[in-house]
Amino acid sequence: MLASLTVRHFLLIDEAQIAFENGFHVLTGETGAGKSILLDALGLIRGGRASAQWVRTGAERAVVEAVFSVEGRSDVREWLEGMGFDPGDELLMVREVTRQGKSICRINGRTATAQMMRELTGRLVDVYGQHEHQGLLQPERYGRMLDGYGDEEHRRLLADYRHTYSRFVRARKDLQEARLGEEERLQRIDWLLYQLREIEDLSPKPGEEEELEAEFRRLSHAERILEDVSRAYGLLYEEGDGGRPAVDLVAEIADAVAGLTKYDPGLAGILEMLETAAANLGEAAHELRRYRDGVEADPQKLALVEQRLHQLRRLLRKYGGSVASILESAATMEEEVSRLQNYEADLNRRSEVCAQAREEMVSLARQLYGRRVALAEEIQGKVQEQLRQLAMPRASFIIDVRWHGDQEEGFGGDGADRVEFLFSANPGEPPKPLSKVASGGELSRLMLALKVVLADADDVPTLIFDEVDAGMSGQAAVSVGEKLAEVARRRQVICVTHLPQIAALAAGHHRIRKEQTDESTVTVVEPLDERGRIEEVARMLAGSGATDITEQQAKEMLERRFVPRAGAGRHPG
């Protein structure tokens, strides 16, 4: 809901702050006081066109700020997150217009576009009046209104249809992709077989890259390895420093220590270490000789290893960086080759899946169509009765539900029918689409009638009615006020009115008035306490200055807002 609206330096408004609660609110004031200015300001928040003319004389910029409470609105949170804005239980929207006509939009402190503001506020506010009928003139919302009026079984049917429609769309896409031309199919098979042969010819094995890299290093440094191994072997077993092998020197040292142990048995541990060292050196010399004898510089083998390593690395780059991914790609390609080689059988299978999904989709769509026709008949009868009570006894309202499922393109995410609202305000005129026949006041009353009937069928939390009471007086005005109060039990309702019968039924009341001096004119918006409301309703009754009689009448009217007449619901006030 709209929690507050702040307007600065906008036309005749220097600064105004209005706080709103849930329920029914009215804005009143004398003709020309500036009631429409607030709606114009809110129009900027709703993404309306900006103009330098909005900026108050002497100011550099006009600023409009709106705070919405969006707790529990998962659709708003998802939209904000999807657009990169910080979500929360409160939503701050700001629009600035400079003296040069430049417009700046912000959502939760971040720069936005006017289109973003239109999309977001479309989920939060509907305005109905002489110039704006945002919700009622959007045919795509009519079907949602009908569905929202349906019972739990209707909602389950709609969910089943949406699931089946998605399944059909996927099946149709799979079938279209499978319907390759014969030449294209054969080319695809040849290409896949070529890729498979490339993998099969190489037959890579897990861990092979590391093994090839190690062998490449050995072969490319064979001469250096042979030289160093031969030198190490010579030092151990052939000749060391002074011409004697290290093995012989260690053995001689061991013999000397062995002779000393008869004098000092404590040398036995050292002797054991020397004998172990002599044995290890002999074994190391043996292994070095064996390794040396196996080392050879083989340019041909080196070239082969280098070539295979290059081929393996190319496949690794091509298929994901590991032998496992190469083998997985090969399995996928083999599966596709099998499918393409068995093209007819695969195509028949996909066709059957698609046909089955379509059959289920058509069946569910027809059931939805039948239910919507029944809902439309029920709703239009109730709306007709509401219009009679709203001083439009001869108006005609029809909900036209038409089947579009004879062609496949007629199916959509919510069914295969199209819903149109048709209206005629005068007898003898055939009902036509709303955009072509209804005036602003008529649309406002029609929207009010729909909201009373549909109650929870639409999820827009804030409804703003401008001049919904145009051309009304007496009991018809009371009826409009009662219906606004009835809708306000489920939605926040804000109404600009000049009728005391409506103003007296509201839970919250703001008066808009002009203050004029020789130098300037300022529009002031002020919340009214109980005494202020009595004075304002009395003024509206009198048409000019209030009298004791009109004040007493106003007081009685305000007291009666808590006592509903027979047949009317109690207003929470």
C-alpha positions as CSV (number, residue, x, y, z in Angstrom):
1,M,0.0,0.0,0.0
2,L,1.0,3.7,-0.3
3,A,2.4,4.6,3.1
4,S,3.3,8.2,2.4
5,L,3.6,10.8,-0.4
6,T,5.9,13.8,-0.1
7,V,5.8,16.6,-2.7
8,R,8.3,19.6,-2.8
9,H,8.3,22.6,-5.2
10,F,5.7,21.0,-7.5
11,L,3.4,23.5,-9.2
12,L,1.6,25.4,-6.4
13,I,2.8,23.1,-3.7
14,D,5.8,24.3,-1.7
15,E,6.0,21.2,0.5
16,A,3.4,18.7,1.4
17,Q,3.6,15.4,3.3
18,I,0.7,13.0,3.4
19,A,0.7,9.8,5.5
20,F,-1.8,7.0,4.6
21,E,-3.0,4.0,6.4
22,N,-5.0,1.0,5.2
23,G,-8.7,1.6,4.5
24,F,-10.6,4.5,2.9
25,H,-9.1,8.0,2.5
26,V,-10.5,11.1,0.8
27,L,-9.0,14.3,-0.5
28,T,-11.3,17.3,-0.6
29,G,-11.2,20.9,-1.3
30,E,-12.8,23.8,-3.1
31,T,-12.7,23.8,-6.9
32,G,-9.3,25.0,-8.1
33,A,-7.7,24.3,-4.7
34,G,-5.3,21.9,-6.3
35,K,-6.7,18.4,-5.7
36,S,-5.5,17.2,-9.1
37,I,-1.9,18.4,-8.4
38,L,-1.4,15.5,-6.0
39,L,-2.5,13.0,-8.6
40,D,-0.2,14.7,-11.1
41,A,2.7,14.3,-8.6
42,L,1.8,10.7,-8.1
43,G,1.8,10.3,-11.9
44,L,5.5,11.1,-11.9
45,I,6.1,8.3,-9.5
46,R,4.1,6.0,-11.8
47,G,6.6,6.8,-14.6
48,G,4.6,9.7,-16.3
49,R,6.2,12.1,-18.6
50,A,8.3,14.8,-16.9
51,S,8.2,18.5,-17.8
52,A,9.9,21.6,-16.6
53,Q,6.4,23.1,-16.1
54,W,6.0,21.0,-13.0
55,V,8.7,23.0,-11.2
56,R,7.4,25.7,-8.9
57,T,8.3,29.2,-9.8
58,G,11.6,30.2,-8.1
59,A,12.7,26.6,-7.4
60,E,15.4,24.7,-9.1
61,R,13.7,21.3,-9.0
62,A,10.5,19.5,-8.1
63,V,10.8,16.4,-6.0
64,V,8.1,13.7,-5.4
65,E,8.8,10.8,-3.0
66,A,6.5,7.8,-2.4
67,V,6.9,5.2,0.3
68,F,5.1,1.9,-0.2
69,S,4.7,-0.9,2.3
70,V,5.3,-4.1,0.3
71,E,5.6,-6.7,3.1
72,G,4.5,-10.1,1.9
73,R,4.6,-9.1,-1.8
74,S,6.9,-11.8,-3.2
75,D,6.2,-10.6,-6.8
76,V,7.6,-7.1,-5.9
77,R,10.6,-8.6,-4.2
78,E,11.4,-10.8,-7.2
79,W,11.1,-7.9,-9.5
80,L,13.4,-5.7,-7.4
81,E,16.0,-8.5,-7.2
82,G,15.7,-9.3,-10.9
83,M,16.4,-5.6,-11.7
84,G,19.3,-5.3,-9.2
85,F,17.5,-3.2,-6.5
86,D,17.7,-4.0,-2.8
87,P,14.4,-5.6,-1.7
88,G,12.8,-4.9,1.6
89,D,9.4,-4.5,3.4
90,E,9.5,-0.8,2.5
91,L,9.9,0.6,-1.0
92,L,11.1,4.2,-1.6
93,M,10.5,5.7,-5.1
94,V,11.8,9.2,-5.9
95,R,11.3,11.4,-9.0
96,E,13.1,14.7,-9.5
97,V,12.4,17.2,-12.3
98,T,14.8,20.1,-12.8
99,R,14.1,23.5,-14.1
100,Q,15.7,22.4,-17.4
101,G,13.2,19.5,-17.7
102,K,15.7,16.8,-16.8
103,S,14.2,13.8,-15.0
104,I,15.9,11.7,-12.3
105,C,14.3,8.4,-11.1
106,R,15.4,6.4,-8.1
107,I,14.2,3.2,-6.6
108,N,15.5,2.3,-3.1
109,G,18.3,4.9,-3.5
110,R,19.5,3.6,-6.9
111,T,19.1,5.3,-10.3
112,A,16.2,3.8,-12.4
113,T,14.3,4.6,-15.5
114,A,10.8,5.9,-16.0
115,Q,9.9,2.5,-17.6
116,M,11.1,0.7,-14.5
117,M,8.9,2.9,-12.4
118,R,5.9,2.2,-14.6
119,E,6.5,-1.5,-14.4
120,L,6.9,-1.5,-10.6
121,T,4.0,0.8,-9.7
122,G,1.8,-1.2,-12.1
123,R,1.9,-3.8,-9.4
124,L,1.1,-1.4,-6.6
125,V,-1.3,1.3,-7.8
126,D,-4.3,1.6,-10.1
127,V,-5.7,5.0,-10.9
128,Y,-9.3,5.5,-12.2
129,G,-10.5,8.9,-13.2
130,Q,-11.2,11.3,-16.0
131,H,-7.9,10.8,-17.7
132,E,-6.4,7.6,-16.3
133,H,-7.8,4.0,-16.2
134,Q,-4.6,2.1,-15.9
135,G,-6.0,-1.3,-14.8
136,L,-9.4,-1.3,-16.5
137,L,-8.0,-0.6,-20.0
138,Q,-5.5,-3.4,-20.0
139,P,-7.2,-6.5,-21.6
140,E,-4.4,-8.8,-20.5
141,R,-5.7,-8.3,-16.9
142,Y,-9.3,-9.3,-17.6
143,G,-8.5,-13.0,-17.7
144,R,-6.7,-12.7,-14.4
145,M,-9.7,-11.0,-12.8
146,L,-11.9,-13.9,-13.9
147,D,-9.5,-16.5,-12.7
148,G,-9.1,-14.8,-9.3
149,Y,-12.9,-15.0,-8.9
150,G,-12.8,-18.8,-9.4
151,D,-12.8,-21.4,-6.7
152,E,-10.0,-23.7,-5.6
153,E,-10.9,-26.3,-8.2
154,H,-10.6,-23.6,-10.9
155,R,-7.2,-22.6,-9.7
156,R,-6.0,-26.2,-9.7
157,L,-7.3,-26.6,-13.3
158,L,-5.4,-23.4,-14.3
159,A,-2.2,-24.7,-12.7
160,D,-2.6,-28.1,-14.5
161,Y,-3.1,-26.3,-17.8
162,R,0.0,-24.1,-17.3
163,H,2.1,-27.2,-16.5
164,T,0.8,-29.1,-19.5
165,Y,1.2,-26.0,-21.8
166,S,4.9,-25.8,-20.7
167,R,5.3,-29.5,-21.4
168,F,3.8,-29.1,-24.8
169,V,6.0,-26.1,-25.7
170,R,9.1,-28.2,-24.8
171,A,7.9,-31.2,-26.7
172,R,7.1,-29.0,-29.8
173,K,10.6,-27.5,-29.6
174,D,12.2,-30.9,-29.4
175,L,10.2,-32.1,-32.4
176,Q,11.1,-29.0,-34.5
177,E,14.8,-29.5,-33.7
178,A,14.6,-33.2,-34.6
179,R,13.0,-32.4,-38.0
180,L,16.3,-31.9,-39.8
181,G,16.5,-32.0,-43.5
182,E,17.9,-35.2,-45.0
183,E,21.1,-33.5,-46.3
184,E,21.6,-31.7,-43.0
185,R,21.0,-34.9,-41.1
186,L,23.7,-36.8,-43.1
187,Q,26.1,-33.9,-42.8
188,R,25.6,-34.0,-39.0
189,I,26.2,-37.7,-38.9
190,D,29.4,-37.3,-40.9
191,W,30.7,-34.6,-38.7
192,L,30.0,-36.5,-35.5
193,L,31.7,-39.7,-36.9
194,Y,34.7,-37.6,-37.8
195,Q,34.9,-36.3,-34.2
196,L,34.5,-39.8,-32.8
197,R,37.2,-41.2,-35.1
198,E,39.6,-38.4,-33.9
199,I,39.0,-39.5,-30.3
200,E,39.0,-43.3,-31.0
201,D,42.3,-43.0,-33.0
202,L,44.0,-41.4,-30.1
203,S,42.2,-43.5,-27.4
204,P,43.3,-41.4,-24.5
205,K,43.6,-42.9,-21.1
206,P,43.2,-41.3,-17.6
207,G,46.6,-39.9,-16.4
208,E,48.2,-40.2,-19.8
209,E,49.1,-36.5,-20.1
210,E,51.2,-36.7,-16.9
211,E,53.0,-39.9,-18.2
212,L,53.7,-38.3,-21.6
213,E,55.1,-35.2,-20.0
214,A,57.5,-37.2,-17.8
215,E,58.7,-39.3,-20.8
216,F,59.1,-36.2,-22.9
217,R,61.3,-34.6,-20.3
218,R,63.5,-37.8,-20.1
219,L,63.9,-38.1,-23.8
220,S,64.5,-34.4,-24.5
221,H,67.4,-34.5,-21.8
222,A,68.7,-38.0,-22.5
223,E,72.3,-36.9,-23.2
224,R,72.6,-34.8,-20.0
225,I,71.0,-37.7,-18.0
226,L,73.4,-40.3,-19.4
227,E,76.4,-38.1,-18.7
228,D,75.4,-37.4,-15.1
229,V,74.3,-41.0,-14.3
230,S,77.6,-42.3,-15.7
231,R,79.7,-39.9,-13.6
232,A,77.7,-40.9,-10.5
233,Y,78.2,-44.6,-11.2
234,G,81.9,-44.1,-11.7
235,L,82.3,-42.3,-8.4
236,L,80.5,-45.1,-6.6
237,Y,82.0,-48.2,-8.3
238,E,84.8,-47.5,-10.6
239,E,87.0,-44.6,-9.4
240,G,86.5,-41.9,-6.8
241,D,88.7,-39.2,-5.4
242,G,92.3,-40.5,-5.5
243,G,91.3,-43.2,-8.0
244,R,89.4,-45.5,-5.6
245,P,85.6,-46.2,-5.8
246,A,83.5,-44.9,-3.0
247,V,82.2,-48.5,-2.4
248,D,85.8,-49.7,-1.8
249,L,86.6,-46.8,0.5
250,V,83.5,-47.4,2.7
251,A,84.3,-51.2,2.8
252,E,87.8,-50.4,3.9
253,I,86.6,-48.1,6.7
254,A,84.2,-50.8,7.9
255,D,87.1,-53.3,8.1
256,A,89.1,-50.9,10.2
257,V,86.3,-50.2,12.6
258,A,85.6,-54.0,12.8
259,G,89.1,-54.5,14.1
260,L,88.6,-51.9,16.8
261,T,85.5,-53.5,18.2
262,K,87.6,-56.2,20.0
263,Y,89.1,-53.4,22.1
264,D,85.9,-51.4,22.4
265,P,82.5,-53.2,21.9
266,G,80.8,-49.8,22.0
267,L,81.9,-49.3,18.3
268,A,79.5,-52.0,17.2
269,G,76.8,-49.5,16.4
270,I,79.1,-47.5,14.2
271,L,80.2,-50.7,12.5
272,E,76.6,-51.6,11.7
273,M,76.0,-48.3,10.1
274,L,79.1,-48.5,7.9
275,E,78.2,-52.1,6.8
276,T,74.7,-50.9,6.0
277,A,76.1,-47.9,4.0
278,A,78.4,-50.2,2.1
279,A,75.6,-52.5,1.2
280,N,73.3,-49.5,0.1
281,L,76.1,-48.0,-1.9
282,G,76.6,-51.3,-3.7
283,E,72.9,-51.5,-4.5
284,A,72.7,-47.9,-5.6
285,A,75.7,-48.5,-8.0
286,H,73.9,-51.5,-9.4
287,E,70.7,-49.6,-10.0
288,L,72.6,-46.6,-11.5
289,R,74.3,-49.0,-14.0
290,R,71.0,-50.6,-14.9
291,Y,69.4,-47.2,-15.4
292,R,72.5,-46.0,-17.4
293,D,72.3,-49.0,-19.7
294,G,68.6,-48.2,-20.5
295,V,69.2,-44.5,-21.3
296,E,69.5,-43.6,-24.9
297,A,69.0,-40.6,-27.1
298,D,66.2,-41.5,-29.4
299,P,65.1,-38.6,-31.6
300,Q,62.4,-40.7,-33.3
301,K,60.8,-41.8,-30.1
302,L,61.0,-38.2,-28.8
303,A,59.2,-37.0,-31.9
304,L,56.4,-39.6,-31.4
305,V,55.9,-38.7,-27.8
306,E,55.9,-35.0,-28.6
307,Q,53.3,-35.6,-31.4
308,R,51.0,-37.6,-29.1
309,L,51.2,-35.1,-26.3
310,H,50.3,-32.3,-28.8
311,Q,47.3,-34.3,-30.1
312,L,46.2,-35.1,-26.6
313,R,46.4,-31.5,-25.4
314,R,44.4,-30.4,-28.5
315,L,41.6,-32.8,-27.6
316,L,41.7,-31.6,-24.0
317,R,41.3,-28.0,-25.0
318,K,38.4,-29.0,-27.3
319,Y,36.5,-31.2,-24.9
320,G,36.8,-29.7,-21.5
321,G,40.3,-30.1,-20.1
322,S,40.3,-33.7,-18.9
323,V,40.3,-37.2,-20.4
324,A,37.1,-37.9,-18.5
325,S,35.4,-35.0,-20.3
326,I,36.7,-36.3,-23.7
327,L,35.2,-39.7,-23.0
328,E,31.9,-38.1,-21.9
329,S,31.7,-36.1,-25.1
330,A,32.4,-39.2,-27.1
331,A,29.5,-41.0,-25.4
332,T,27.2,-38.1,-26.0
333,M,28.1,-38.0,-29.7
334,E,27.6,-41.7,-30.0
335,E,24.1,-41.3,-28.6
336,E,23.3,-38.6,-31.1
337,V,24.7,-40.6,-34.0
338,S,22.5,-43.5,-32.9
339,R,19.5,-41.2,-32.8
340,L,20.2,-39.7,-36.2
341,Q,20.8,-43.0,-37.8
342,N,17.4,-44.1,-36.3
343,Y,15.8,-40.9,-37.4
344,E,12.3,-42.1,-38.2
345,A,11.8,-44.0,-35.0
346,D,13.1,-41.0,-32.9
347,L,10.9,-38.6,-34.9
348,N,7.8,-40.8,-34.4
349,R,8.6,-41.0,-30.7
350,R,8.9,-37.2,-30.3
351,S,5.7,-36.7,-32.4
352,E,3.8,-39.0,-30.1
353,V,5.0,-37.1,-27.0
354,C,4.1,-33.8,-28.6
355,A,0.7,-35.0,-29.7
356,Q,-0.1,-36.4,-26.3
357,A,0.9,-33.1,-24.6
358,R,-1.2,-31.2,-27.1
359,E,-4.2,-33.4,-26.6
360,E,-4.0,-32.8,-22.8
361,M,-3.4,-29.1,-23.3
362,V,-6.5,-28.7,-25.6
363,S,-8.7,-30.7,-23.2
364,L,-7.6,-28.5,-20.2
365,A,-8.0,-25.3,-22.2
366,R,-11.6,-26.2,-23.2
367,Q,-12.4,-26.9,-19.6
368,L,-10.9,-23.6,-18.6
369,Y,-12.9,-21.9,-21.4
370,G,-16.1,-23.4,-20.1
371,R,-15.5,-22.3,-16.6
372,R,-14.5,-18.8,-17.6
373,V,-17.8,-18.4,-19.6
374,A,-19.7,-19.5,-16.5
375,L,-17.7,-17.1,-14.3
376,A,-18.2,-14.3,-16.8
377,E,-22.0,-14.7,-16.7
378,E,-22.0,-14.7,-12.9
379,I,-19.7,-11.7,-12.6
380,Q,-21.4,-9.5,-15.2
381,G,-24.8,-10.1,-13.6
382,K,-23.4,-8.9,-10.2
383,V,-21.6,-6.0,-11.8
384,Q,-24.9,-5.0,-13.6
385,E,-26.6,-4.8,-10.2
386,Q,-23.7,-2.7,-8.7
387,L,-24.0,-0.3,-11.6
388,R,-27.7,0.1,-10.9
389,Q,-26.9,1.1,-7.4
390,L,-24.2,3.5,-8.7
391,A,-26.8,5.6,-10.6
392,M,-26.2,3.8,-13.9
393,P,-29.4,1.8,-14.1
394,R,-29.4,1.5,-17.9
395,A,-25.7,0.8,-18.4
396,S,-24.8,-2.6,-19.9
397,F,-21.7,-4.6,-19.0
398,I,-20.7,-7.8,-20.8
399,I,-17.7,-10.1,-20.3
400,D,-17.0,-11.6,-23.7
401,V,-15.0,-14.9,-23.5
402,R,-14.0,-16.2,-27.0
403,W,-12.3,-19.4,-27.9
404,H,-9.1,-19.1,-29.9
405,G,-8.0,-22.7,-29.8
406,D,-8.8,-23.6,-33.4
407,Q,-5.3,-22.6,-34.4
408,E,-2.2,-23.5,-32.4
409,E,-1.1,-19.9,-32.1
410,G,-4.3,-19.3,-30.2
411,F,-2.9,-21.1,-27.1
412,G,-1.0,-19.2,-24.5
413,G,0.3,-19.6,-21.0
414,D,-3.1,-19.1,-19.5
415,G,-5.4,-20.8,-22.0
416,A,-6.8,-20.6,-25.5
417,D,-9.4,-17.9,-24.9
418,R,-9.5,-14.1,-24.9
419,V,-11.5,-12.0,-22.5
420,E,-12.9,-8.6,-23.4
421,F,-14.9,-6.2,-21.2
422,L,-17.7,-4.6,-23.2
423,F,-19.7,-1.6,-21.9
424,S,-22.5,0.7,-23.0
425,A,-23.6,3.5,-20.7
426,N,-26.7,4.3,-22.7
427,P,-29.6,2.2,-23.9
428,G,-29.7,1.6,-27.7
429,E,-25.9,1.6,-28.0
430,P,-24.3,-1.8,-28.5
431,P,-21.6,-2.7,-25.9
432,K,-18.1,-2.0,-27.1
433,P,-14.6,-2.4,-25.7
434,L,-14.1,0.0,-22.7
435,S,-11.4,2.1,-24.4
436,K,-13.9,3.1,-27.1
437,V,-17.1,4.0,-25.2
438,A,-16.6,4.9,-21.6
439,S,-15.9,8.3,-20.1
440,G,-13.6,8.7,-17.1
441,G,-16.4,9.0,-14.6
442,E,-18.2,6.0,-16.1
443,L,-15.0,3.9,-16.0
444,S,-14.4,4.9,-12.4
445,R,-17.8,3.7,-11.4
446,L,-17.5,0.5,-13.5
447,M,-14.1,-0.1,-11.8
448,L,-15.7,0.4,-8.4
449,A,-18.5,-2.0,-9.3
450,L,-15.9,-4.6,-10.5
451,K,-13.8,-4.2,-7.3
452,V,-16.9,-4.7,-5.1
453,V,-17.8,-7.9,-7.0
454,L,-14.3,-9.3,-7.6
455,A,-13.0,-8.4,-4.1
456,D,-9.8,-10.4,-3.9
457,A,-9.5,-11.3,-7.6
458,D,-6.9,-8.6,-8.2
459,D,-3.7,-8.1,-6.2
460,V,-3.1,-4.4,-6.8
461,P,-3.1,-3.0,-3.2
462,T,-3.9,0.7,-3.8
463,L,-6.8,2.1,-5.8
464,I,-7.1,5.8,-6.5
465,F,-10.5,7.1,-7.7
466,D,-10.7,10.6,-9.2
467,E,-14.1,12.1,-9.8
468,V,-15.8,8.8,-9.4
469,D,-18.8,10.8,-8.2
470,A,-19.1,13.0,-11.3
471,G,-22.7,13.8,-12.0
472,M,-24.0,12.3,-8.7
473,S,-25.9,13.5,-5.7
474,G,-28.2,12.2,-3.0
475,Q,-28.6,8.5,-2.4
476,A,-26.4,7.6,-5.4
477,A,-23.5,9.4,-3.8
478,V,-24.1,7.5,-0.5
479,S,-24.1,4.3,-2.4
480,V,-20.8,5.1,-4.1
481,G,-19.3,6.0,-0.7
482,E,-20.5,2.8,0.9
483,K,-19.0,0.8,-2.0
484,L,-15.7,2.6,-1.7
485,A,-15.7,1.7,2.0
486,E,-16.5,-1.9,1.1
487,V,-13.6,-2.2,-1.3
488,A,-11.4,-0.5,1.3
489,R,-11.8,-3.5,3.6
490,R,-9.5,-5.4,1.3
491,R,-7.6,-2.7,-0.5
492,Q,-6.3,0.8,0.3
493,V,-8.7,3.3,-1.4
494,I,-7.9,6.9,-2.0
495,C,-10.6,9.1,-3.5
496,V,-10.7,12.7,-4.7
497,T,-14.2,13.8,-4.1
498,H,-16.4,16.9,-3.9
499,L,-19.4,15.1,-2.4
500,P,-20.0,15.2,1.4
501,Q,-21.8,11.9,1.4
502,I,-18.6,10.2,0.2
503,A,-16.2,12.2,2.4
504,A,-18.2,11.4,5.5
505,L,-17.7,7.7,5.0
506,A,-13.9,7.7,4.8
507,A,-11.6,6.6,7.6
508,G,-9.0,9.3,6.8
509,H,-9.5,12.8,5.4
510,H,-7.1,15.4,4.0
511,R,-8.2,18.9,2.9
512,I,-6.5,20.7,0.1
513,R,-6.7,24.5,0.1
514,K,-5.0,27.6,-1.4
515,E,-3.3,30.3,0.5
516,Q,-2.9,33.5,-1.4
517,T,-0.8,36.6,-0.7
518,D,0.0,39.5,-2.9
519,E,3.3,37.8,-3.8
520,S,2.4,34.1,-4.2
521,T,-0.2,31.3,-4.2
522,V,0.5,28.1,-2.3
523,T,-1.5,24.8,-2.2
524,V,-1.6,23.4,1.3
525,V,-2.5,19.8,2.2
526,E,-3.6,19.2,5.8
527,P,-4.9,16.1,7.7
528,L,-8.2,16.7,9.4
529,D,-9.1,15.8,13.0
530,E,-12.7,15.1,13.9
531,R,-13.5,18.8,14.3
532,G,-11.8,19.7,11.1
533,R,-13.8,17.0,9.3
534,I,-17.0,18.4,10.6
535,E,-16.1,21.8,9.3
536,E,-15.0,20.5,5.9
537,V,-18.1,18.3,5.4
538,A,-20.3,21.2,6.5
539,R,-18.6,23.4,3.9
540,M,-19.2,20.7,1.2
541,L,-22.9,20.6,2.2
542,A,-23.3,24.4,2.2
543,G,-21.3,24.9,-1.0
544,S,-19.7,28.0,0.6
545,G,-19.5,29.0,4.3
546,A,-20.7,26.5,6.8
547,T,-23.7,27.2,9.1
548,D,-24.8,25.8,12.4
549,I,-27.3,23.7,10.5
550,T,-24.8,22.3,8.0
551,E,-22.4,21.6,10.8
552,Q,-25.0,19.6,12.7
553,Q,-25.8,17.7,9.5
554,A,-22.1,17.0,9.0
555,K,-21.7,15.8,12.5
556,E,-24.6,13.4,12.0
557,M,-23.2,12.1,8.7
558,L,-19.8,11.4,10.3
559,E,-21.5,9.6,13.2
560,R,-23.5,7.5,10.8
561,R,-20.3,6.2,9.0
562,F,-20.0,3.7,11.9
563,V,-23.6,2.5,11.6
564,P,-24.2,0.8,8.3
565,R,-27.6,0.9,6.8
566,A,-29.5,-2.4,6.2
567,G,-27.9,-4.5,3.5
568,A,-24.6,-2.7,3.7
569,G,-21.4,-4.1,5.3
570,R,-20.0,-2.5,8.4
571,H,-17.1,-0.2,7.6
572,P,-14.0,-0.6,9.8
573,G,-13.7,3.2,10.0
